[in-house]
Amino acid sequence: MAKKIPIWIFIATALVFYLGAYLHYPALPGNDLAHPEGWWGWFDQGEYLKATRALSALNFDSANHRYPPLYPLLGALFYKWWPNHPFFFVNGLTLLWFVFVYVRISDRYVSRTVSFVLLFISLYCNTEIFINFVIPWTTTVTVAVYSFALYGLAKLSEAGEEDIEHNAQRIWSASGYAAIVSLLVLARPVDAGPVIVFFPAYLYLVYRSNPGVALPQRLRRITLVALALGIGLAFGVLLYLGFNQLVYGSALGGYFQATASSSGYFPSQIFRKSFSLLFDGGTVFLEQRSALVSHYPWLILSILGMCWCFFRGDWLLRTIALVMICQFCLYAPYGDLLPNGVWRYHNIHYFKWTFPYLALFAWLLVRWAFIGWRTAGARSFGVKIGVVVMLSVLLLMPRYAVTSEPGTIQLVTGNLDVAQNGLYLGFARNRVDFIDIYGLSGGFSDVYFGEHRLYNDGKELQKVRDFRLLPAPWGVRLLFNKPLNADHLIFAPGQGLAANGATVSIKVSSYGFELGRPHLFHD
């Protein structure tokens, strides 16, 4: 029998890759003489460093704290000794912890050799994902806490039957588990959403831990543990509200207020947004090969593997799948998560922890399809392969259907009550998802980040929260975060946009879904 690869090999490999990626990344501060500030010159990372510096000096001025405090606080522990790299140890230890937990969980389903190969392919050799374990991101805390939550559940399930007299110990354990999970609120509040998966899984394991105990006692125990989980969750919530009160003068101020007012959140658009993020980032958002499946075609097997686990997997696989689905569904309606930013601005870091597990789901599906193919017979093997192929085809059949019609455009000047100069965009009153403006163009930054203004019946719509302007081969696209019912708009382009020809025209469009021939690459 082949020996298992020892866990220290996994840890050492992760450490070697981490050091190599950290030291050689072009945006590491000091690596590029033309831009010596490196990633500290980026917006988010610059804010982390500002908060870290402030916390190390016990400075709670609101101007220094744009984001929740936990990640900068961890960096502040190392700031005085290594001020240019305060998150080096935080990120590195998180990666090692993540790998350790992944291997321990994978031990339940695959050999250590398979675990090593899956990690190598999905993480170490996947530069676009791995580098986000190196770059300072608050999702570092998400990775650490999610790993703890899953590992805690796995250890709880292995504990077996417990003495029913140890209710106090059980309650303290539940409170401690929930308190650590609640730290997500202090780092990324939206990532605390999967407690709706973690906590029911915890209660399920407690319920099944003593099958011989009378039902009333089991229900009493579940109730006590549920209360303990709630108390533990309150730990992080109260700390965060207290921090907000101290820094911003309001328990719901700061990050909560800024996020709600700036980016918008559109649950009604979750299906369309999810399809754009997963399968087609080009049709609507004009970002070719940006969809996750376009980037990683093997994710089709991962999606099917997640579905398979709900029928053939155990409680832990189902829990992992539900956490992934829950987190994705929480982020998809977010107005600032677009296919354009997933790779350009590293927004994929939201989901970086999922890729080794997605690879595991894909492998479990493949193994199920091929296992025992020599002995099971051609018929059984053919049925399994047929099911996988058929479901893959069905998954790739939906596509966007765009309906367009021309509109009118004219330059208007003078006092419009909304803008001194602008473009009047006229069209039949309809449900409008985006407007293509032909002949108006500019540089990427001028288009994407420009100070454009848009008015509907005298009311100004907010850039980012209500609309985006995207560069297009024909000019620009005015894209709305949710359908707009109007018959005209006034658009005042920002600086850097100009007509590149004699004629400027518009096309007004809406989009929905239809079924067609299966395509692996929609964009």
N, C-alpha and C positions, 0 to 999 in steps of 0.2 A: 504494500500500500504506500503510495507516494506521501511524502511528508507535506504537511501544510506549510505554506509560506508564513513565517513568523510575522506578527503584527509590527515588529520594529522595522522590518523591511519596507512596509507600507509607509510608516512614519518617516523613515530616512529618505525614501524616494520623494515624498511630498516636500520635505525640507530642502532637498537638492533643487528640485524644480522651482520652489518658491524663491530661494536665494538667486538662482539664475535669472528668473523672470524679473525679480525686483531690481537687481543690479544692472541689467541690460535694457530695461524699458526706457525708450527715448524720453518719455515725459517724467522720469525720475528727477527730482530737483538736483540740478548740477550736472546732469548728463548732456544737456544741450547748451552750449555756450551762447547761442543766439537767444535762448529763452531759459536762463538759468533757474528761474523760479519753478519751472516744470509744472507739475499738476497743481501747485499752489496758485498758479495763475488762472486756473479754471474756477468757475463760479462756486460750485458746491464745495470743492476741496478748500478753496480760499476761506469760505465761511466756517468750515470745520476747524481750520487752523486758527482763525480769529477767536472762535469760541474756546478752543483748547488753551490758547494763550491767556484768555480772560479768566478761565476757571483755575488755571495754575496760579493766578494772582488773586483769586477770590473776588473777581470783578463781575458783578451781575448786572451791568448796564445792558439794557435791552438791545442797544445797537450792536452788541457783540454776540447775540444769541438768536440766530435766525432759525435754527433747527433744534429738535429735542436734544436734551443734554447728555445722554448716557455715552454716546460714542466719543464726543469731545472730552468728556470726563475721563474715560479710559485713556485717551491720548495724553491728557494732562498729567497722568501718573509718570510718564516718561519724558515730558516736555523739557524739564530743566536739564536732563542729562543728554537729550538728543533732540534739540528743538526743530531740526529740519526733517526729522523722521520719527515723529512721536507715535505713529501708528504701525511701525514696523513689527514690533512684538505682538501687538494686538491682532493684526491681520494674520501674522504667521502662526500664532498659537491657535487661532480660530480655524485655520486650514488644517492643522494637525488634528485638532479635535474632530473636525468634520470627517476627515479620512478615517480616523479611529472608529467613529460611530458607524459610518457607512460599511466598513468591513465587518464589524460585529453584527450589523443587521443582515448583511449579505450572506454571512455564514449560515443563516437559517435556510438559504435557498440554493446557493451555488458554492462551488469550491473556491479556495483562496486564489487559485490560478485564474479562474474566470473573473473574480473580483478585481484582480490586478489588471487584467486586460481591459475590463470595462472602465476602470478608473483611468488607465493610460489613454484609451481612445476618447472617452467623453470629457476628460478634464485636462490631463497633462499635455496632450497633443492638440487640444482644442484651445488655441491661443486666445481667441476672442472671448471665451468663457473664463479661462484660467487667469488672464490678466486682471479680471475684475475681483479676484481674490487678493490681488496685490495692490491695486489702486485703493486709496482711502474712500470707502463708502460706508454709510450707516448700515447698509445691509449686512455688514460684517457681524453685527449683533444679531440680526435675523438668523444668519447661518448658525451661529453658536447656540442660540436659544432653541431653534427648531431641532437641532441635533440633540440637545439635552432633552427636549420634550419626547422625541422618538425613542431615545435611549432609555429614558425613565419608564416609558410604557413597556419597552421590551424587557427590562429588568423586573418590572412589576408582574408581568405575565409569567416569568420564570420562577417567581417566588413560590408558586404552588399554594397549597392550602396553609392558612395561617391560624394560629390560636385565636378563637373568637373573643378571648378575653383582652386582646391587645388593641382595643378600639382607640385608646389614647394615642398609641404609637401610629396607628393608621391615620388618624386625623392630623397629627403633626406632619406626617410624611406628605399627605395631600396638600396641606397648607404650604409647606416648603416647595413642593413641585409647582403649585400655582403661583407662588410669589416669584420664583425664578422666571416662569413663563411671562409673568406680568411685566418683566423688565422690557419687553418689546414695546410697551406703551411709552417708555422713556427714550426709545431709540427711533422706532418707526411705528406710530400708532396703527396705521392700516395693517401692518403685519401681525398685529395682535388678533386680527379677525379670526384666524384658524383656531382660536380657543374653542370655537363652536364644534371643532372636530376633536381636538386634544382632550378636552374635559369629558365629553360623552364616552370616548374610548377609555379613559381612566375609570369612569364609573362602571363601564361594562366589565372591565377586568376585575374590579373589586366585587362586583355582583357574582361573577363566576368563580371567584377564588374559593368559596366554600359551598360546593353544591349540596352538601349534606345538611346544611343549616336550614332551619324552618324559614318559610317565606317571610313572615312578619319581621324576624330578626334581620334577614337580608335587606329588606326594604328600609328598616331603621338604620342599618349601617350605611346604605346608599345615601339616605337623607343627610346623615352626619358628614359623610365625605363630601357630598355636594356643597354643604354649607362651608366646609373647610376650604374647598376649592374657590368658592366665592370670596371668602375672607382673604385668601392668598392673592387673588386677582386684584382685590382692592388695594393691596400694598403698592403696586406700581402705578395704579391709577391715581391714588391720593398723592404719591410723591410727585407725579407729573403735574397735577393740578396745583400743588403747592409751589412747584418751581415756576409755573406760569404766573401765579399770583405774586411771587417774589420779584420776578423779572419784568413782567408786563403790566402788573396791577390788575390782572383779570385771570381767573382760573381757565377760561377758554380763549385767552389771547394768544399772541405769538403765532406759532406754526399752524394751529387750528384755524385761526382767523385768516392768515395769509393764504393758506391752501384753499379754503372755501371761497375766497374772493377772487383769486387769481386764475386758477386753472379750470374750475368747473368739474362737475361729476355728473355723468349722464347714464344712469342705469337702464333707461329705455333703449339705449343704443348698444347694449352689451353684445347682442348677436352679430350685428354688422361689424362692430369694432373687433370682436374676437376673430371673425373670419378674416378681416384685414391683417390682424397680427399673426394669425396662424397660417393662412393660405394665400392671401393675395394683398400685398402691400402696394401693388402698382396701379390697379384700375382706378382707385379712388385717391390714394395718397401719392401716386406718381413716384414711388420709391421702388425701383426694380430690384428683384431678388432680396427683398427685405423681410418677407414673411418667414416665420420660423421653419416651416416645412420646406420652403424653397432653399433655405440656408442649410438645413439638415434633413434631407429626405427620409432618413431612418426614423425620424419622429413619427412617421405614419405607423410603424411597428410599435412605437412606444404608446401611442394613443390607443391602438388596438390591444396592446398588452395591459393597459390600465383597465380597459373594458373587460378583458379576460379575467383579471384578478377579482372582479366583483362576483364572478361565477365560480372560479376555481382557486382563487387565492385565499390566504388566511386573513385574520383581522388586521395584522400589521400592514400587509400590502394594501389592504383597502384603506386603512388610515392614511398611509403615505399618499395614495392616489387622491383621497378626498382633500388632504391638506393642499396638494398642488392645485387641484381644481378650485378650491376655495380662494387661495391666494390669487390665482389668475383672474377669477371672476371679480375680485375686489379691485384689481388694478385696471382691468380692461375698460371700465367706464370713465377712468380718469382722463380728463381733457388733455393732459400734457403727455400721455403715453401714446405715441404715434409710431407707425412703422418707420417714419423718417428719423426718429431718435433712437430706435432700438439699437442700431449699430453705430450711427454717427456720433451719438452722445452717450454710448455705453448704457442705455436704459435696460439692456439685457441683464444688468447686475441685479435687478429685482428678482430674477429667477435663476441665478447662477447655481444655487444649491440643488436645483432639480435635475440637472443634466446627468450626473452619475445614476440617479434613481430612474430617470427615463431610460437610460441605457439598460438598466437591470430589467425594467418592464419589457423592453424590446427583446432582450435575450430570453426571458422566461417564456414569451410567446413563441419565439423560434424553437426553443427546446421542446415545448409542448407539441408543436407541429411535427417535429422530426424525431422525437424520442421513440424508440422502439419500432422504427419504420421497417426494420428487417424482419421483426417477429410479428408485428401487428397485422401485417398483410397489406396488400396494395389498396384495398378498399378503404380501410381505416385511414391510411396515410393520405389517400386522395381526398377523402372527406375533409380532413384537417386543412390541407393545403387549399382546397376549394373554398372553405370558409374564410380563411385569411385573405385570399385573393378577392373574393366577392365583397367582403367588408371594406377592403382597401379601395376597390372600384367605387363602391357607394360613397365612401368618405371623400373621394376626389371628384364626384359629379357636380355638387353645388358650385355655382359661380355667380358673379354679379351680372345683373342685367341693367344696363344704363339706358334711360330714355332722355333724349335731348331735343331742344327746339331753339331756334335763333331768337335773340332779343335785340333791343335797340340800345345804342350808347351814344351819348352826346356830352360835350363839355359844357358845364354850367359855371358861371362866374357871378360875383356879386354876393349880396347878403342872403344866404340860404337858411339862416337861423341855426345852421349846423356846421357849415364850413364855408370859407370864402371862395374856394375853388374846389371843384370835384367833377367826377364823372357820373352822369345820370344813367343808371342801368334800368331799362324798362323791359317788362315781359308780362305775359299773361299771368294773372294771379294763379299760383300753383304751389305745390309742395316742392321747394327748391333745396337740393342738397349741395350743389356747387355750381359756380359760374366760371366758365373758361373765358378769359379775355385774350383775344388774339392780337398780336402786334404791340403789346405792352410788356416790357421786360426790363431786367436789371441783373446785377450780380447776385449770387446766392444770398449773401448776408443782407443785401438791400431788400431782397424779396422776403426772406424768411424772418428776419429780425427787425425790419423797418417799422417806423412809426406810422403805420397805415390807420386810417379812420374810416368807419363805415356807419351809415345811419339808415334806420328803417322807421319811416313816419316820424322823423324828427328825433328819435331816440338813438343815442349812440350805442352801438354794439361794441363789446370789449374784445380786443385782440387776445388770442389764446383761449379765453373763457368761452367766447361765442364764435369766433372764426379764426381761420388761418389763411395766410397767403403762401402758396407753394409755387416754386419755379416749374415751368413746363416747357417742352420743346417749342410750343407755339406762342408762348408768352408767359402768362401766370394763371393759376387757378385759385379762385376765392372759395374756400371750403368751409362749410358750417358744421359745428360740432353736433348739431341736431337739425332736423328739417325745419326750414323757415317758410312760413306762409306770408307772401308779400307779392306785390305787383311792380314794385320799383325799389331801388336802393340808391343811395348816393355814396360813392366811394372816393375817398381822398387819398391817393397814393402817397407814401412817404418819399423822402429824398432818395435819388438813385434810380427811380423807375421812370422810363420814358418810352414813347412810341418809337418802334424801330422800323416803321414803314409808313406809307401814306394812309393806310386804312387800319382802323382799330374796330374790332367787332367782338360780339359776345355770343356764347352759346350756354343756355341754361339747362341744367340736368338734374335728374333725380335717379336713384338707383335702388334696386331690390335684389331678390334672389331668383334664380331659375336653375333647372337641371340641364346638364349638357353632357358632352363626351368627357370622360374623366381625363384630367390633366394633373400631372404631378407638380408642374410649375405654372401657376396661374399668372405670375408676374414676371 
